[in-house]
Amino acid sequence: MLTDERKQEMRARREENAGRHIVGGMKTRTIIVDGQRVGFECVDIVTGESAVMAHRDIDSRNRILGYGIDPSALDDIGVSAIRRTMDECEILVVDEIGKFSVESEAFVDIVREALEKDMPTILTLHKKSRHPLLQDIRRRDDARILEVTPVNRALLPYKIHKLVRETY
């Protein structure tokens, strides 16, 4: 929706960047096997590259909710996706900053760096996490926090689209 509109605007103005990506970043995708959630992978929105960052079968001293954590997956995919987005895209999306992702110091550092860049940024935050990064994001004056509920879940994409169009 937003990407198509922005590309049309750029083509209409004959801007040089008409072929570049508008939205970039990373998202977290659930891994389901035989109807059971067994892990999570982080996915680069632009390239589609992915790596497993948490899985029941990962043997790690660092375990959260029964999942072994592999912070190197976030370091390899998530950090590079965010860095590329800061350099090459117009809008940064990070879905989600939660219990698994804050286990990577490199990920926390790149998110902090991205927040200082002047670009529209859409983040999803784990509601209950009290990690300092999430607390800092919640305290920002330039952030708008929207809570996802079963009632508003279907309407939020339209609300976010409107907010980005108003400020972008």
C-alpha positions as CSV (number, residue, x, y, z in Angstrom):
1,M,0.0,0.0,0.0
2,L,2.5,2.6,1.1
3,T,5.3,1.3,-1.1
4,D,3.1,1.4,-4.2
5,E,1.9,5.0,-3.5
6,R,5.5,6.2,-2.8
7,K,6.8,4.6,-6.0
8,Q,4.0,6.3,-8.0
9,E,4.9,9.6,-6.5
10,M,8.6,9.2,-7.4
11,R,7.8,8.1,-10.9
12,A,5.5,11.1,-11.4
13,R,8.3,13.4,-10.3
14,R,10.8,11.5,-12.4
15,E,13.0,11.1,-9.4
16,E,16.2,9.1,-9.9
17,N,15.5,6.8,-7.0
18,A,12.2,5.4,-8.5
19,G,13.7,1.9,-8.6
20,R,15.0,1.7,-5.0
21,H,13.3,0.0,-2.1
22,I,11.0,2.1,0.0
23,V,10.6,-0.2,3.0
24,G,13.3,-2.3,4.5
25,G,14.4,-3.9,7.8
26,M,13.7,-7.2,9.4
27,K,10.8,-9.2,10.6
28,T,10.4,-12.2,12.9
29,R,8.6,-15.2,11.5
30,T,7.2,-18.2,13.5
31,I,8.5,-21.6,12.6
32,I,5.7,-24.2,12.7
33,V,6.1,-27.9,12.3
34,D,3.1,-30.3,12.4
35,G,0.9,-27.5,13.8
36,Q,3.3,-26.8,16.7
37,R,5.4,-23.6,17.1
38,V,9.0,-24.8,17.4
39,G,11.0,-21.6,16.9
40,F,11.4,-18.2,15.3
41,E,13.5,-16.9,12.4
42,C,14.5,-13.4,11.5
43,V,14.0,-12.4,7.9
44,D,15.5,-9.5,5.9
45,I,12.4,-7.8,4.4
46,V,14.3,-6.7,1.2
47,T,16.3,-9.8,0.3
48,G,14.2,-12.5,2.0
49,E,17.3,-14.0,3.6
50,S,16.5,-15.7,6.9
51,A,18.2,-17.4,9.8
52,V,16.8,-19.3,12.9
53,M,17.3,-17.2,16.0
54,A,15.3,-19.3,18.5
55,H,14.4,-22.9,18.3
56,R,13.5,-25.8,20.7
57,D,16.3,-27.9,19.1
58,I,19.1,-25.3,19.6
59,D,21.4,-26.4,22.3
60,S,22.3,-23.2,24.1
61,R,22.9,-22.1,27.7
62,N,20.8,-19.1,26.8
63,R,17.1,-20.3,26.8
64,I,14.0,-18.3,26.8
65,L,10.5,-19.9,27.1
66,G,12.0,-23.3,26.2
67,Y,13.7,-22.0,23.1
68,G,17.5,-22.1,22.6
69,I,18.7,-18.7,21.4
70,D,21.3,-18.1,18.6
71,P,22.1,-14.4,18.7
72,S,24.4,-14.8,15.7
73,A,21.3,-15.2,13.5
74,L,20.3,-11.7,14.4
75,D,23.8,-10.5,14.0
76,D,24.0,-11.9,10.5
77,I,20.5,-11.2,9.1
78,G,18.9,-8.6,11.4
79,V,21.8,-6.2,11.9
80,S,22.7,-6.2,8.2
81,A,19.1,-5.7,7.2
82,I,18.8,-2.7,9.5
83,R,22.1,-1.2,8.4
84,R,21.2,-1.7,4.7
85,T,17.8,-0.1,5.3
86,M,19.4,3.0,6.9
87,D,21.6,3.4,3.8
88,E,19.3,2.5,1.0
89,C,15.6,2.7,2.0
90,E,13.2,5.3,3.1
91,I,11.3,3.5,5.9
92,L,12.7,1.2,8.5
93,V,10.6,-1.7,9.9
94,V,11.7,-3.9,12.8
95,D,9.3,-6.6,13.8
96,E,9.8,-7.4,16.6
97,I,12.1,-6.1,19.4
98,G,11.4,-8.7,22.1
99,K,12.9,-11.3,24.4
100,F,14.9,-13.1,21.8
101,S,16.2,-10.1,19.8
102,V,17.6,-8.2,22.8
103,E,20.0,-11.1,23.5
104,S,22.1,-9.8,20.6
105,E,24.2,-6.8,21.7
106,A,24.9,-6.0,18.0
107,F,21.1,-5.9,17.4
108,V,20.5,-3.6,20.3
109,D,23.3,-1.3,19.2
110,I,22.1,-1.1,15.6
111,V,18.5,-0.3,16.7
112,R,19.8,2.5,18.9
113,E,21.8,3.8,16.0
114,A,18.7,3.6,13.7
115,L,16.6,5.5,16.1
116,E,19.0,8.5,15.8
117,K,18.6,8.5,12.0
118,D,16.0,10.9,10.6
119,M,13.7,8.4,8.9
120,P,10.3,7.0,9.4
121,T,10.6,3.9,11.6
122,I,8.0,1.3,12.5
123,L,8.9,-1.0,15.4
124,T,6.9,-3.6,17.2
125,L,7.8,-4.0,20.8
126,H,7.2,-6.9,23.2
127,K,4.7,-5.4,25.7
128,K,6.0,-7.0,28.8
129,S,9.8,-6.8,28.2
130,R,11.6,-4.4,30.5
131,H,14.9,-4.4,28.6
132,P,16.6,-0.9,28.7
133,L,16.3,-0.6,24.9
134,L,12.5,-1.0,25.0
135,Q,12.2,1.3,28.0
136,D,14.2,4.0,26.1
137,I,12.0,3.6,23.0
138,R,8.8,3.9,25.1
139,R,10.1,7.1,26.7
140,R,11.0,8.9,23.4
141,D,9.1,12.1,22.7
142,D,9.1,11.5,19.0
143,A,7.5,8.1,19.2
144,R,3.9,7.1,18.9
145,I,2.9,3.9,20.7
146,L,0.0,1.9,19.4
147,E,-1.1,-1.2,21.3
148,V,-2.2,-4.2,19.3
149,T,-5.4,-5.8,20.6
150,P,-7.7,-8.4,19.2
151,V,-10.2,-5.6,18.6
152,N,-7.9,-3.2,16.7
153,R,-5.6,-5.7,15.0
154,A,-7.2,-5.6,11.6
155,L,-7.4,-1.8,11.5
156,L,-3.9,-1.0,12.7
157,P,-2.2,-1.3,9.3
158,Y,-4.5,1.4,7.9
159,K,-3.8,3.6,11.0
160,I,-0.1,3.1,10.6
161,H,-0.3,3.9,6.9
162,K,-2.2,7.1,7.7
163,L,0.4,8.2,10.4
164,V,3.3,7.5,8.1
165,R,1.7,9.5,5.2
166,E,1.0,12.4,7.5
167,T,4.5,12.7,8.8
168,Y,6.5,11.5,5.8
